[in-house]
Amino acid sequence: MTDDSIAERAVSFGRVVSRLRRLDASMLVLLAFIAVLVFLVLNPILRLIVSSLQQADTGQFTLDNYRNAYGNIRHLEALANSLELGAGVAFLVTCFAVPIAWAISRTDMPGKAFVRLTVFAAFVTPPYLGAIGWILLAGPNSGWLNKVWMALTGAGHGIFNIYSMTGLILVIAVTSFPYTFVFTSSALDLVSSEMEDAANILGARTLRTTLRVTLPLVTPAIIGGIIISFLEAIALFGAPALIALPARFNVVSTQLWQFFEYPVRVEEAAAYAMPLLAITVLMFWLQRRILGRRGYTSVTGKGGERRMIALGPWRWVMLSYALLVGALSVFLPMLVLFQAAFAKAWGRGFSIDNLTLQNFYYLLFEQTQAKQTILNTFVYAAVTAFAAISLSLAIAYVVNRRLVPWSNVLAFLCMAPFVIPGVVLAIGFYAAYAVPPLALYGTATILILGFTTRFLPIAYTSSAAGLRSINPEMEEAVRILGGSRFLAIRRVLIPLLKKSLAGAWILVFIPATRELSSAIFLVGPNTRVISVMLFDLSEEGNFEVLAALGVILLLATVAIAAIGTKIIGRDFMLRRNS
Amino acid sequence: MFPVRRRNFILGGSALLVLGAGGKALAQAAAMTPHEKELYEAAKKEGGEMTWYTAQSDDITAQTLGRSFESIYPGLKVNVLRTTAQVAYQRITQEIKASAIQCDVFSTTDIGHAVTLKSMHQFEKYVPDNASKVLDVYKNYDPDGYYFVTSAGMIGIGYNTAKLKETDVPKNWTDLLDPKWNNNIALGHPAFSGYVGTWALTLRDQYGWQFFEKLAKNNPRIGRSINDTVTMLNAGESEIAGSGPVGTLLESAQKGNPLAMIYPTDGTVLIIAPSGIMKGCKHPNNARLFMEFLLSEGASRIWVDHFNETIRPEVEAPKGAKSAKDVKTIHPTVEQITKGIPEVIKQWRETFGV
């Protein structure tokens, strides 16, 4: 042993000691948060992987689950259908979102505020509600669009059939394009006009400049959007259950549901969910490959001047396109949903004698479930939002101030649930925590834990962004003057972050009110949420009551979001935080 | 924002019910047998809300039954959870697997569920006093006293009278195979609905599985619950309900929808639907009292108001509607159902793709 190594050891020992010394009370609390993260994210996923390799009763190692899960041609078809669905949705979403984001961010298109509002409305509409709207619009014989078509042309049957793969792709795309929109438009907001000017000087026209310069500069955002919408589409449960079943095909999520029929085969479900995880990993690997070696450094954030491109008459074309997307995603489905909610029978159309409040009366006064369910939905979503933000703020703090070694692993764990399909996460949660020793089945706790995990990445992104903007000096001042870390956090950090945390709260709250994919396997009779109740009611196809419940969900969500926006005094979703 | 109002409402609501029903509920409460009174007192002490999983009717009828129970026994609450039978069964097996029983009374339309739950020792034995007072045909399905038939209904063929003339409609199950009904038949799904499962099994026994292979060529529209077929007729999406639930359809027709029922010549399918109390449930006395209620005259009256069969001799069939004793009915045995429905679900998936 040389002196050198002893010296090295002494130094490293000194580091450990100094680190241990910093283990004050607040550090312990932070460590507790880290344990929670492992509990929420790591354990369910590990349990999922482990149980996919276990025999149901004995727990012995086996590959039978995989053999059973893939040994059936229909199960493989469902897998292929899901891939087709994901690809279709990703394509359509890009077609919807990117032009609108470009028009709003870079051009002089009129009516921008209204178009933004429309995108926001699409964001709050759950996919299954959009699906119900589209069933009323494009049911092959009874849908409004088909009726109009038949009346106009005298044809014997309609031309649209929502009960098809195309129909399902459309329904999911129109409710999930806001993600790509937000990614793309916030990236476009940072690209300065200088690059475009350079192209213009070299003789390129607007279209060429846009396609060759502007959009390539935001490729990372667009690819991010494509991946998210692909993953979102293959993981959704509600819309496929409503549309794919009558259309007579299965997708992975509806097939996973079948593994939960009697006898419950959690292990097979786990095995069958593995490709979803594999696809997720593959997509992010591909993203790195595609983007890895190129530079997109023009997006510096400092940016020069930004001018709006004058489109001339084309600005009306862009507006029409935006309104067309708005019609598909919001105006048409909402029109028929509201009609159905206030109708005695939706098929009888828009007339005074068809108007009624009976559907709302039934829900609120005759159906005891509904009141409890509505209350549950908003309480769980609110608690989830608080929990996700507290946890992510703590983790972001640890990561940002590098309080523990390997803090990047923590950041990764916080972001991991973003790419785990909700159905898969729920199965992991069921396997890990529904059964004894914790036996959380049927409790509000398991739902809130599940939701918190699912929406942790949204909260983490906001918390981390907020923290980065605050210089540690202010905190250090408190500590130099003898204040504890908690005092610094409570009196300095939180007040400074209040607005961005409130924005994050709404961003978690809204998707939590509409979450179905992970709720469906975790609810008990007393912990039902609106999404699950809608799913159960939809079995009987009672669209009037369904629509009324959907209207209640939408109005309450919008009201809460509006109050929140008023409090924080800005548009929380559609503009950049900076 | 709801709990306070909700309590007020329910109190107010039950007061209204008591007054509005001309003291009918009061009279019933007064007529409580000593046994019921004993259960009622014990149930009140359990507190909380009893949970009832039911697949035996549509949501409206199920809620009416729940509210009626609450008005007869003030202070007791029923959380009514209506789903299709297989979904209810899926939830209950999830609960059993997690050893966290949430459900108190389990009412299914697939009698095989009751047989399996009993053999898995998941039902609690309880013989209601009212069990001996039902019609003889519904007595003694389980001589050991773990589950009892609490409702019955029929499946025929329904059609939309605004779109089809009475002379054109199918007269028998086999008429559904006629190519003229292509794209125009609505069906439920046996992996969801217990009614549809028994229906499919009965027709398989009658005509063999080829019947469904031919039916698939007519490209029927497959929903989940059997009640969905009625919605599809009302919406004009389909003209024929291939598995038409008599109760839901006639009730909808009474509300003014253009619907009518056909009782097929080979026989209308009769469904016998049982209920039982879950072992280890949280409200055992409330559950026992609820079983008494389901077998009571009052419950049968509600069933009949909603065009289902009565299981009590005191209650007459609804006016203008046919009851099971007026038509030729067919139904499989309990053993056939227990063994057959899982098979039928499998075959259905192969033939129809979902």
Interface residues (C-beta under 8 A of the other chain):
Chain A: R74 G139 P140 N141 S142 Y163 A244 L245 P246 R248 F249 N250 Q258 F260 E261 Y262 P263 V264 V266 A345 W346 G347 Y362 F365 E366 Q367 T368 Q369 K371 Q372 I374 L375 Y430 A434 V435 P436 A439 L440 Y441 G442 F521 G524 P525 N526 R528 D536 L537 S538 E539 E540 G541 N542 F543 V545
Chain B: M1 F2 P3 R6 F9 I10 G13 E49 T51 Y53 D58 D59 I60 Q63 T64 G66 R67 K77 V78 N79 V80 L81 R82 T83 T84 Q86 V87 Y89 Q90 R91 T93 Q94 E95 K97 A98 S99 A100 Q102 C103 T116 N183 H189 A191 F192 R221 I222 G223 R224 S225 N227 D228 T231 M232 N234 A235 G236 E237 S238 N257 R349 E350 F352 G353 V354
